[in-house]
């Protein structure tokens, strides 16, 4: 559906940092039907992915060779400076910013107290998602962390998130709308894998999407599988040809 309002503290954008801009455009264009539009050269190759004319995500070249290939999540804020200060006071590490991105908005890069990176976005001319919660668009976030309680406490403190009472997978959201969940990293994750956020994109058919991704050169890391909870979705976690992980999901009816 078209996005008309983004609540402060909620996911507002996802962008991919990639080692091969052209290949990433080809992969996601074929997988999700996204159209890539390069932005002003002053933004260093930053490219917007659109779905039916609405902004859906972005991709950009790595800023330096040491930067990991990954999807990076942004949370909306009315003040990147104030929330950066609040996040630091709650145990976050500030890596870059806050800084203006031309007239588009103001941005900061941080990592939470468990090590998961995220960004803040204070909208100027650009608010973020123009489409979400429909096939081939963003629909969910998942935090894999080595200290779930600390992570949940941090995001509740900084963003005021609501959290469902669950020992296995507490869901998080605002104003009664859940938009993500938090899981404890267990033995399925090698010890060198840090805490991280993973974006999930909605699809009509998870098995078909995973099959298409595989044919396009991606690795299927998990699934397709039905989530074992009431009306849980069917999901798959995929690593794209450059190494960035993301998920796909399809809601189950009834």
C-alpha positions, 0 to 999 in steps of 0.5 A: 500500500502507499505510505502516507505517514511514517511514525517517529521511531518506526522503520522508514527506509532500507538501503543496500551497501553493495560491492557491485552496483550494476549487479545489485540493480539487476538482481533486485530488479528481476526479483522484485520488479524494482526500477532503479533510478540514479540520484544526483552524482553528488550522492556518490552513486546512490540509487533509488529502487521504485515499485510502481513509481513509489520509493521502495528501497535504495542501493549505493556503492560501498563507501570504503573496502572495509565496509560490509555488504549489507542492508541497513535499516533507518528509523524515522525521527523528528530530530536526528541530533536529539535521538542520537544523544538519547541513543548514546546515553542508552549505550549506543555507539555513534559512528557517523553524523548527524549530518545533512544529506543536502535538502533531503534530510539529516542522517546518523549511523549508530550501533545499538548496545548489542552491536547491531547497526542502524541509522536515523533519518530526519526527513527533509524533502525525502520521507522514506518509503512510498510503498510498504506492506504489499507484495515486492515491498518492505514489510518487516524487520528482524533483530538477531542479537546476543543479548535480547533483553538489553536490545529490547530495553534499548529500543523501548527507551530510545523509540518508545516501542511497544513489545509483546510478552514473549520469551522466544520472539517478542514483537515490536511496534508502535501505536498497536502496529507490530513491525518487527521482532527480536530473536536471541542468536543461538548456536545456528549463528557462528560466533563471529556473526555480530548482532544485526537487523534483517529487512523482510520484503513481502511476496505472493509466493515465498517458494517461488521467490526463493527459487527465483533468487537462487536462479539469479545467483543468491544463496538460500540461507533458511527456509522456505518454512512456515513460522510455528506460531498462530497465523505465522507467515511463510518465510525464507532468508536469502543472501544475495550474490554480493553477500547481503542478507534479507528475508521474504515472507508471505502472510498465511490466511486465517 
